[in-house]
Amino acid sequence: MTNNLTVIVLAAGGGTRMRSKTPKVLHPVCGRSMVGHVLHAVRAVEPRQVVAVVGHQRELVAPHVEEQLPGVVLAVQEDQLGTGHAVRVAVEAAGGIGAGTVLVAYGDTPLLEGESLRAFTAEHEAAERAVSILSGIVPEPFGYGRVVRDGDGDVVAIVEEKDATPEQREIREINSGILAFDAAFLAEALPRIGNDNAKGEYYLTDCVQLARDAGLTVGAYPLEDVLQTEGANDRAQLADLGREMNRRIVTRWMRAGVTVMDPATTWIDSEVELAQDVTILPGTQLLGATVVGEDAVVGPDTTLEDCEVGAGAQVVRTHGQLAVVGDGANVGPFAYLRPGTRLGEGGKIGTFVETKNADLAPGAKVPHLSYVGDATIGEGTNIGAGTIFANYDGVAKHRTTVGRQARTGSNNTFVAPVTVGDGAGTGAGTVVRDDVPAGALAVSAGPQRNLEGWTLRRRAGTAQAAAAEAAGDPAHKTSQDDGDGVGGTPSAGAES
């Protein structure tokens, strides 16, 4: 196959059946827009140029297309007057297409693969056809345009369901709409496409008849995996395509050496990267550009978006976004890693811990029931259970720094900005408002006082008071204890 290839991607339609503020081609499937998947496949063919036809909500579609494929030529179809009109607009925007091959694809076929486009285009060029149709053989062709061939196998027509004869309706080869053209023929044929039809539109498939009338060859290339050509017109079809794409992604990773305990409850986006011997447990969603290292275990019931998980790490029942988990580290269960979290090698973010913009050095641990926001925690430091890093003063965020090998007590509050030195400690219940020098112990609570008899005085008649009395509250013992009970009261079960 030569590289003298122009690809035209049609992405101008409104997609009214989606019933959405979002343009149809921008709806995501496995972490990438539908048109993004198509452009990804097109890029693999290494075309000379790509022209994307935009129209409906082009102020949203055009920037997205340019982001996905820098250097793309944009063509604006002001009025959606059919596929033939759209391709004519594309050719004009490109300043003509010269010689070579023109491939026309659609922006709502997310399962399309580059290898399929490559094989289709190569077969078209080898056969030296004027027009080639990417077709498919399906068991139930109802509703599709049929590819009608002559005795020599050449395509003579594409017949729509409503126009087909009973014999033609038995044909199981269908038209996907994806077409390849000899560029010179297409340039000559486009101005001759008419709109004498019920919709008054210019249909690109009319080129088949124009080529036949000119005595040129028209053929079809049946794609075995016909689902690659399926589009989505509504949300139900979009969900079906997403489910099928996820099945393919999960299967591909399992064949690459990843253990997926339950493929039915595992979702993996198209940009995710997994190393060999990763284990994914049920109910796990790996989204965006998440990367998971060798021998790591993720799940169950975990969602990670744009996260990095190191080799041998374990992430259990966790929600994470834009976070980094180092090699051999442990997270969860029931942890929340917010953006900016960085957990070093061998570290731990434990049960019911929330972190945000927090940098934990190797071996640092926050095991239980804590909020760590805008903090730096040194190597080997342990943060006690129930600790709060109070990072917000009502106007601005401030940062707390805890040095290496520090040991902080339970139920601490660090009122930022504050620094705790290397090897320092804090007592249980301490509110740290000032810096703690290296090696020092910070305490803020006063000495304990016991107010004897408080329960019976202030909680009389309650179960708490009864328990205190039964235990022999010293403030309520009487000097007339007769030995049968406490404070002169007969003990339970005593004879009177």
Secondary structure, DSSP 8 states (H G I E B T S, - for coil): --S-EEEEEEE----GGG--SS-GGGSEETTEEHHHHHHHHHHHT--SEEEEEE-TTHHHHHHHHHHHSTT-EEEE-SS---HHHHHHHHHHHTT---SSEEEEEETT-TT--HHHHHHHHHHHHHHT-SEEEEEEE-S--TTS-EEEE-TTS-EEEEE-GGG--HHHHT--EEEEEEEEEEHHHHHHHGGG----STT----TTHHHHHHHHTT--EEEEE-S-GGGG---SSHHHHHHHHHHHHHHHHHHHHHTT-EES-GGG-EE-TT-EE-TT-EE-TT-EEETT-EE-TT-EE-SS-EEES-EE-TT-EE-SEEEES-EE-TT-EE-SSEEE-TT-EE-TT-EEEEEEEEEEEEE-TT-EEEEEEEEEEEEE-TT-B--TT-EEE-B-SS-B--EEE-TT-B--TT-EEESSEEE-TT-EE-TT-EE-S-B-TT-EE---------TTHHHHHSTTSHHHHHHHHTT-GGG--TT--SSEETTEE-TT---
